[in-house]
Amino acid sequence: MKYLFSVDHYPLVFMIQPNEKKPEEISGKLIAYLRDEFHDSTINFSSPLTQLKGGFETFMYYFTLNNVEEELSQRLVLRLFPENYGPENAVWEASIQNSLADEGYPVPRALLICSDNSKLGGAFFIMEFLPGEPMMTVSKNVSELLGKVHIALHRIDPKPAQEMEERDNLFRVGRYDASCRRDSYDFYNKIRY
């Protein structure tokens, strides 16, 4: 299945948030976090943290790393939530994305998540970069394209997400549940947390 949406080709119209983080403000902090997380002082950027245009509730950046395990040695995207969103939003969205990816839906898989606002000024996760074409240039009939994407989404079996909800208590709105703590949570055995 060809990816229908591409994070590097969002329309140029985007919302600037009042506390937007410039790449140079968080690059050093991100590398410090990754070096600490992986216990490897040689981790560094092989391409710089570069802001992506698009998105309305998070700050998005793409980058590549060197001296990392194979899973992280690809083009990656950092999705940084504003501090006032709280960590549960990052955990919830990453878990939904991974559930959808497990079902074959074309969304980026979250590879690493951090719920500690002090690291970058908000909770964040690092996910795969999905190549593709801008949605508005893929087809002249955007409504047909959106309809097909919605049909595919609604054909996905919700049972894995429901089981995850019951097992991990991830979907509690408005509170940060203890199941999200690093020491008690393995993130569906597929994500570093």
Secondary structure, DSSP 8 states (H G I E B T S, - for coil): ------GGG--S-----TT---HHHHHHHHHHHHHHHHT-TT-EEEEEEEE----SSSEEEEEEEESS-GGGSS-EEEEE--GGG-HHHHHHHHHHHHHHHHTT-S---EEEEE--HHHHTS-EEEEE------HHHH-S-HHHHHHHHHHHHHTS-SHHHHHHHHHH-TT-TTS--GGGSGGG--GGGTSB-
